[in-house]
């Protein structure tokens, strides 16, 4: 039976960084579900579809194929056969993903793919509803969080490194708005699974968080 690790938490909590490190330590596959939602969001943006138009978003889902591959330990995301890894990390795409992932058709499409992967593969999967909805049977569940200020600073530095023009206050406002959207949506809202371990990474290094999760894995095996 495949061993699954679910890492959930709000935007900017460091889920991807930690999930990658844990996967590398265990030689597991890392699945970034947020990137899959972002790929769909990129399609909606390209098509000029409004995030408020549920009928148009849902109708477009049948024209989208999202696939994943792993190259040198890095997840590659393909949208209708095109590698879109370099195009899905903008704030615009992230906000579109948050606003369209509330729709059942969008979630259904990706949840099915994520579960199929998990059935046969030892993996670390991160997102907003992995432990509560996508993989409720995961052997290890973590809810990773940090203060809005900490998350804002991390995102600010990440964007600065890429040469993006950004303001810390605006990023913090975006993060608060994303939290609000994710926690209050009707379908699979962001919440801590009852059997998930809460880790607040505000004053922890990525290595410390990774070691904490590896201890949980050791205890579950």
N, C-alpha and C positions, 0 to 999 in steps of 0.2 A: 504494500500500500504506500502511496506517495505521502511524503511529509510536507505539510503546508504551514507556512508562517504568515499570519495576517498582520499588517501594520496599518492602522487607521489614525487619522488625526486631521486637524485643520490645515488650511493653506499655509505654507511656509514653515511648518514645524520641523522640517528636515527629514521627512519620511523617505524621500528618494535617496538621499545621501546615505542614510543609515541602512536602508534595505539593500542597497548595492554592496555595502561593506559586509553585512551579515551574509548575503548570498555568496560573496567572494570567499569568505572564511570557511563556509560550509560546502563550497563547490556546488551550490544550488543555482537554479535559473532565477533571475530577477524579472518580475513583471510589474511595470509601471502603468497601472490602469489609468492614471490621470492623462498620460500621453495618448492613450486610445481615445479618451473623450475629447482631448485637444485636437486630434486628427479629424474627428467628426466636425468639431467646431470650425476648423479651418475650411472644410468643405462648405459649411453653411455661409461663412463669411465670403468665400469666393463666389458663391451663387447669389449673394446679396439678400439672403433670407434673414428676416427679423427674428431675434430670439423670442419675441412675444408671440410669434405666429406658430402656435403648436401644430396646426394642420400642415403647414408648409415644411416645418422641421421633421415631423413624423413621416410625411410623404417622401422627403428626400432620403430617408434612411435606407430605402430599398435600392438607392443608386450608390450606396457607399459600401466598400469592402475595406475593412481594416485588418491588416495582418502584421505579425511580429516576426523578427528574426534576431538571433544573437550573433554579433560579430565581435570577437576579441573581448567577450564579457560585457559588451555594451548592447543594450536593447536598441534595435532599429524599428521604427514604426513606418508602415507603408499605407498610404491612402490611395486606393484604386491602383496599386502597383507602383506608385511614386514614393520614394523615400522622403518623408517630410520632417525628419528629425530636426533639421536646422530651421524649420519655419514655425514650430508650434510653441515656442517658449516666450512669446510676447505677451504683454499684459492684455492686449486686445483679444488674443486667442483664449487666454486663461479666463477672462470674464465671460466670453461667449460660451465656453465649456461649462462654466458654473451655471449659467442661465438656461442652457439647453439640456443639461443632464437631469433636470427635474422631470423631463417627459418620459412616460413609460416606454415608448417605442425605442428611444435612444438607449435606455438602460437595458432593456430586454436584449437588444442586439449584441451589446458588449458583454453582459453578464453570462450569456450562453458560451461565448468564446472563452471567457476567463475560467469558467467551471470545467470546460473540456480540457484545458491545459492542466488544471490542478489535479484532475483525476489520475493522470499518468506521470506527473512530473513533480520531483522535489523542488519546491519553489518558495520564494519570498515575494509576496504580493502586497503592494501598498495602494491606498486609496482613501475613500471616505466611508465606505460601507462594506469593507471586505469581511471583517469578523462578524458583522451583524446580518449581512444579507448574501453576499457572494459566496463566501466560504465559512458558513456557520460551524462546520465541523473541523476547522483548522486546529492542529494540535497545539499551536502557540499563537496567542492573540495579544497584541500590544496596542495601546492607545497612546500615541506620542503627541505631546503638546508643548507649547512654550508661550510666554506672554506675547501680546500683540507687538509690543515694542521690540522684543528680541527677534520675532519673526520679520518685522519690518526692516530692521537693520540688516539681517542676513540677506533678504531679498534685494535691498538697496545695494549692498556690496557686490552681490552676484551680477546685478544689471550694470553696475559701474565697470566691473571687470570686462564686460562685453562691449563697453563703450556706449551704452544706452544713456540717453538723457532722461533723468528721473529725479523726483523729489521724495525725500523720506516721508514727509507728512502725507503726501498723496498715496504712497504705497501703504502706509498704515491705515488710511481711510479705506482703501480698496480691500485690504485684508479683513477689516471689520465688516465691510459689506458682504464679502464672500462668506465669512463665518455665519452671518445672519441668514443668507440665502441657503447655505448648506445645512444649517441646523433646523430651519423651519420649512424645508420643502416637504411635500406630502409623500413622495416616493423615496424610500430609503434615506431618511435624514441622517446627518452626521451625528453619531452618538457613540459613547463607549459601550462595547458589548459587556454584558454582566460578568463574563468570565475573562475579560481582557485585563492585562496588567497596565496600570497607568504609569507613564514615565514623563515627567516634566523636564525637558532638556534645556530650560532657560539658563541654568548655571552649570551645564555639563558639556564636555567636549564630545564630538562625534564618536571618538574611540571609547569613551566611558559608556555611552549609550549602547554602542555595539556590544561591548563586553557584558553589559547587563542582560541584553537579549540572548546572547550566546549561553549565559548561565541558565536562562529560562528553558532554552532548547535542550540543554544537557539534562535538566530536571525532568523534562517531558519524555525523554527517550528511554 
